Amino acid sequence: MFALKEIYTKSNLLSSFRLLLAIPLWLLLDDFEANRYYVFGLCVFAALTDILDGYLARKFNEVTEFGKVIDPLADKVAMAAVMIKLYFIGEIPPVYFYLIIGRDLLIFLGGLFVSQKLGRVLPSNKLGKITVLNIGLIIFFILLGINKESLIYLTFYYLSIVLIFASFTGYIIRAAEFIKRNNNESV
């Protein structure tokens, strides 16, 4: 499916490393209060590797189909590990948790469908990235112990809920446009 030269790039190796960060993140959250700042530090490190792998892929002209899969997969797995664990220990409300998991699952399944139709992976867009960034801020706030009744927390919390729906709707519209364009080109 993917050529070896496509897999072994600087950016893809960095994304693969970020994927593996899900393991220590999950384990450290077994003792949330004792390890919250270590988890925060690892999350910041993961975010920096996400920025760096994109930069490296563009700088060295190593944007690959494998990279389009492993980069968002690494993001989703690392974030899911933290989200699921925070949900299990009662730090994330069930409705919020299910909205995020539902959106990601539907986008993943839709992505499989779209990639089968198009023969390539649909890249992420700015709205999706803004949504994930906003959700990431909520996770950071929780890890830092920000008061969940504070204005800053509530603002980003409700903004992220709006963005979850907006980004999912945007993904559906964009996927439909790509499929329609692809079908028109093949006629």
C-alpha positions as MATLAB code, in Angstrom:
seq = 'MFALKEIYTKSNLLSSFRLLLAIPLWLLLDDFEANRYYVFGLCVFAALTDILDGYLARKFNEVTEFGKVIDPLADKVAMAAVMIKLYFIGEIPPVYFYLIIGRDLLIFLGGLFVSQKLGRVLPSNKLGKITVLNIGLIIFFILLGINKESLIYLTFYYLSIVLIFASFTGYIIRAAEFIKRNNNESV';
ca = [
       0.000    0.000    0.000;
       2.756    2.478    0.958;
       6.266    2.412   -0.497;
       9.092    2.080    2.057;
      10.661    5.360    0.939;
       7.327    7.008    1.719;
       7.315    5.624    5.267;
      10.912    6.331    6.273;
      10.985   10.111    6.188;
      12.008   12.432    8.996;
       8.473   13.729    9.445;
       6.841   10.285    9.372;
       9.292    8.916   11.930;
       8.484   11.880   14.172;
       4.749   11.211   13.742;
       5.337    7.531   14.560;
       7.181    8.552   17.724;
       4.232   10.784   18.673;
       1.926    7.807   18.156;
       3.982    5.851   20.708;
       3.670    8.712   23.227;
       0.118    7.513   23.839;
       1.535    4.701   25.989;
       3.332    6.823   28.615;
       0.484    9.348   28.562;
      -2.010    6.590   29.370;
       0.182    5.097   32.097;
       1.012    8.417   33.749;
      -2.678    9.245   34.058;
      -3.145    6.236   36.354;
      -2.156    8.670   39.110;
      -3.617   11.916   37.783;
      -2.865   14.203   40.705;
       0.764   13.099   41.017;
       1.488   13.137   37.274;
      -0.716   15.888   35.827;
       2.251   18.191   35.089;
       4.289   15.366   33.520;
       1.322   14.606   31.281;
       1.015   18.314   30.490;
       4.709   18.403   29.550;
       4.365   15.340   27.323;
       1.296   16.875   25.661;
       3.229   20.083   24.944;
       6.082   17.964   23.564;
       3.613   16.037   21.362;
       2.165   19.325   20.078;
       5.663   20.572   19.229;
       6.456   17.349   17.348;
       3.202   17.808   15.423;
       4.309   21.272   14.329;
       7.824   20.052   13.572;
       6.788   17.055   11.476;
       4.639   19.253    9.236;
       7.483   21.715    8.857;
       9.962   18.943    8.010;
       7.611   17.335    5.490;
       7.257   20.620    3.609;
      10.901   21.710    3.960;
      12.304   18.437    2.620;
       9.450   17.913    0.143;
       8.466   14.696    1.934;
       4.692   15.092    2.001;
       3.480   11.510    1.502;
       0.221    9.607    1.513;
       1.560    7.646    4.516;
       2.257   10.943    6.286;
      -1.306   12.073    5.611;
      -2.423    8.957    7.503;
       0.149    8.639   10.314;
       0.189   12.335   11.312;
      -3.526   12.675   12.110;
      -3.580    9.104   13.449;
      -0.806    9.941   15.914;
      -2.682   13.075   16.949;
      -5.934   11.168   17.413;
      -4.399    8.250   19.323;
      -2.390   10.453   21.693;
      -5.346   12.752   22.275;
      -7.731    9.801   22.642;
      -5.468    8.192   25.255;
      -5.576   11.358   27.341;
      -9.284   12.038   26.699;
     -10.384    8.497   27.548;
      -8.337    8.404   30.718;
      -9.560   11.855   31.806;
     -13.114   10.693   31.135;
     -12.594    7.520   33.205;
     -11.333    9.533   36.170;
     -14.230   11.995   35.924;
     -12.342   15.039   34.658;
     -14.295   15.261   31.374;
     -18.105   15.318   31.258;
     -19.707   12.363   29.400;
     -21.511   14.540   26.820;
     -18.286   16.327   25.875;
     -16.408   13.042   25.699;
     -19.009   11.414   23.443;
     -19.176   14.451   21.153;
     -15.422   14.313   20.577;
     -15.241   10.542   20.177;
     -18.340   10.528   17.945;
     -16.958   13.257   15.693;
     -13.590   11.545   15.367;
     -15.118    8.129   14.720;
     -17.474    9.483   12.063;
     -14.669   11.433   10.380;
     -12.467    8.319   10.458;
     -15.170    6.140    8.883;
     -15.987    8.886    6.391;
     -12.289    9.169    5.599;
     -12.135    5.474    4.778;
     -15.122    5.866    2.465;
     -13.716    8.976    0.778;
     -10.241    7.495    0.331;
     -11.801    4.398   -1.252;
     -13.760    6.613   -3.679;
     -10.861    8.957   -4.471;
      -7.919    6.605   -4.163;
      -6.186    9.052   -1.851;
      -6.502   10.490    1.629;
      -8.432   13.742    2.054;
      -6.081   16.137    3.888;
      -7.219   17.885    7.033;
      -8.373   21.475    6.789;
      -7.963   24.606    8.910;
     -11.339   24.309   10.642;
     -10.521   20.766   11.744;
      -7.130   21.888   13.015;
      -8.684   24.810   14.912;
     -11.200   22.402   16.465;
      -8.476   19.999   17.611;
      -6.426   22.919   18.926;
      -9.408   24.145   20.936;
     -10.072   20.670   22.357;
      -6.363   20.468   23.162;
      -6.656   23.715   25.108;
      -9.482   22.218   27.174;
      -7.246   19.226   27.941;
      -4.408   21.592   28.892;
      -6.750   23.546   31.167;
      -7.814   20.319   32.881;
      -4.208   19.154   33.278;
      -3.233   22.519   34.741;
      -6.162   22.446   37.155;
      -7.900   25.545   35.753;
     -11.241   26.118   37.494;
     -13.966   24.614   35.288;
     -16.325   27.418   36.291;
     -13.919   30.155   35.180;
     -14.795   32.359   32.227;
     -11.756   31.269   30.199;
     -12.511   27.567   30.668;
     -16.221   27.930   29.883;
     -15.527   30.119   26.836;
     -13.177   27.571   25.265;
     -15.358   24.662   26.369;
     -18.480   25.968   24.630;
     -16.488   27.236   21.662;
     -15.054   23.749   21.194;
     -18.573   22.258   21.165;
     -19.599   24.691   18.405;
     -16.387   23.874   16.514;
     -17.008   20.119   16.837;
     -20.297   20.496   14.959;
     -18.944   23.072   12.488;
     -15.848   21.043   11.602;
     -17.861   17.851   11.168;
     -20.339   19.639    8.902;
     -17.443   21.185    6.981;
     -15.825   17.772    6.561;
     -19.028   16.319    5.098;
     -19.416   19.219    2.656;
     -15.761   19.058    1.615;
     -15.830   15.284    1.162;
     -18.978   15.517   -0.962;
     -17.352   18.202   -3.127;
     -14.211   16.099   -3.654;
     -16.259   13.022   -4.542;
     -18.490   15.009   -6.906;
     -15.431   16.577   -8.589;
     -13.807   13.156   -8.873;
     -16.964   11.644  -10.397;
     -17.249   14.522  -12.910;
     -13.590   14.076  -13.954;
     -14.036   10.334  -14.531;
     -17.087   10.821  -16.802;
];
